[in-house]
Amino acid sequence: NTLTIAYYALSLNTANLHGNPFFNCFLSAVVEMPAYGLSWVMFRWCPRRLSVSSTLFAGGLFILIIQLIPAHLVVLSITFEMMGKFSVSTVFAVVYAYTAELYPTVLRNTAVGACSTASRIGSIIAPYFIYLRTYSVSLPYILVGSLTALTGLLSLLLPESFGMPLPDTISHMQSFPGCCQKRPYVITDNKEQESAAEEMFLARQSVTQN
């Protein structure tokens, strides 16, 4: 929810930026193209937990810095807002695949769909963060930036799935390594289990026959 709040709040706030609103909307859209490219690179070669936490924290930091920029430095404030949009868009793409890796095969489709549905709550709440500009121009940046940075720190508690086999059952998911559990789980080969069970069955049959 925090991620969707940050993403849609920054997208909706584009019209409130100084300068040409059409050019600002164009920048907001263009900045997502390299963001998705970076998300692909991160998902290919970088740990999931580090990718999510670093981009979330960086996005929240960029958003918080906007309120500290003097009003006459319009270009600088727009630059930091686009940098925040870049970071949030990057993690927005990574989170979908990361969520699918965390859940077991028996629940993966349902879990990803449920998480995506729950995230729509954030997109519903996002416009109300923009309405807070009527009380203070800096208030939306403070709330969105603080929530995003805090979520980036809390995401360090998530388990790491980079380079690990996908969990097949709920029991595999429960033993997924987190921040305090260093040993990764090991999925045993079903064929080896079946062959061992078959050997035991044949041994018992030979004993009963004798």
N, C-alpha and C positions, 0 to 999 in steps of 0.2 A: 504493500500500500504506500509506503514512504517513497519508493522508487517511482511509482506511477504519479504520485502527487508532485514530485519534483519535475518529472518529465512534462506533464501536462500543464503545470503551473508556469514553467519557463516558456512553453509553446504559446500559451494564452497571453502571457505578459509581453509578447513581442510587439503587439499593437500599442502598448503603453510606453515603449522606448522612444527616446528623442530621435529626431531625424525623419527620414522618409519611411513610413510604415511598410510600404511595399518592398523597399530594399531590405528592411529589417526582417520581414517574413522570408524573403529570398535567402538571406544569410542563415536564418534559422533552419531552413530546409537543406541548404547546401552543406552545412556543417555536419549533418548526419551521415553524409556519404563517407568521408574519411573515418568517422566514428565506427561505422559498421565494418570497414576494412580493418581497423585496429582491433575490434572485437573478434574478428576471425583469426588474427595473428595471436591474440591472447588465448583464445580457445584452443589453438593448435599447439602452442609451445609453452604456455604459462600455467602455473597452478591456478585452479579455480578460485580458491579462497583468497589468494593474494590479488588476483585480478579484480574480483568483486569489491573487496575492501579498499584497495588503493583507488580505484576509479570513483567509488562512492564518496570516500573521504575527500578526494581532490575536488569532486563536483561540489560538495558542501562547502569546502573552503573557498572556492571561487565565488560561490553565491554570497557567502558572508563578507567577502572583501568588497563586493559591489557597493554596500552601504557606506563604506569608508572612503570612497572616491569622491572628491569634490564635484559639485553639480556642473561646473563649467567644463570638466573633462568628459565630454559626452562619448567620444570615441573610445576612451579607455574603459568606461563602464559597459559599453556595448561589447567590447572585446572580452571582458571578464564574464559577461552573461553568456556569450557564445561559447566560451571555454567551459562554463558550467554545463551548458546544453550538450557540448561535445562529450564530456565525461559521463553525464547521465545517459545519453544515447548509447554510449559504448557498453555500459553495464546493463542497460535495458536489453541489449541483444544477447549478452553473455548469460544473463539470469535464466532465460528460457531453457537453454540447453543444460545449464548447471542443475536446474530443478529436475529435469528428466533423469539426470545421472544419480541424483540422491535417492530417488524412490525405486523400489523393487519392480521387477518386470510385471508381477501380478497386479500392481496398482499404478503403473507408470502413466498410462493414458488418463485414467480417472484423476490421479493426483495432480498432474499438470493442468488438466482442465479445471479442477477445483481451485488451484492456486491462481490461474488466470482469471477465473470468475471473481474470486475474492479481491483481486487487484483492481477490479473495476470500481470498488468502493473508493479507492484513491483517486481515480479519474473523476468520480462524481464530486468528491470533496475539493478537488483542485481549484475550481472557479471561486470558491469561497475564500481561499487564501488570497486570490487576486483582489477580491472585494475589500480586503483589509487595508488597501491603499487609501481608502477614504478616511481612515483614522491616522495612518502614518505610512509614508512612502517606503520606509525601511522595514516595516513590520513583516511583509511577505518574505523578504529576503532573509530576515532573521529566523523566522520559523522554518522555512523550507531548508535553508542552509544548515541550521542546527539539527533538524531531523535527519537530513541526508548524511551529515558527518557522523552523527551518533550511530546511524544504521551501518555506516562503513566500519566503525569500530566493533559493533556487535557481530558483524558478519565474520569476524575472526573466530567466533565460536562455532561456526559451521564446519562440518566434516570436509575433508579433502577427497576429491574423486579423480584427480588428474593421474592418468597412468594406472588406474586400478580397474579391476573387472566390475562390471555393473552388477548390483545386487539382484538376485533372482527371487528371493523370498523375503518375507518380513523379518525372519531371523537374521538374514544377512544384513539387512538394513539396521537392525538394532546393534549389531557389532561393528558398524561402520566407524572408522577411527575419527574421533573428534580432536579438539585442541589438547585434551589431556590424555588421550589414548593414542599411543605411538604405534602399536602393532596393528598392521592392516589385517582385515579378515581374509580368509582363504576359502574360495569356493571349491569344494571337493568335486571330483569328476564323477558324474553319475554312472558312467560306464564302469569305472573301477568298483563302485559300490555294488552295482548289479552283478558283476563277475564274482566279487567276494561273497555275496549272498548266495549266488548259484553254487559256488564251491562248497560252502557250508551245508547247503541243502543236499548236495550229492554225497558229501561225507556222512551226513546223518542217515541217508538212505542206505549207504553201504554198511554202516554199523548195525542198523536194524535188520538188514538182510542176513548179516553174519550171526 
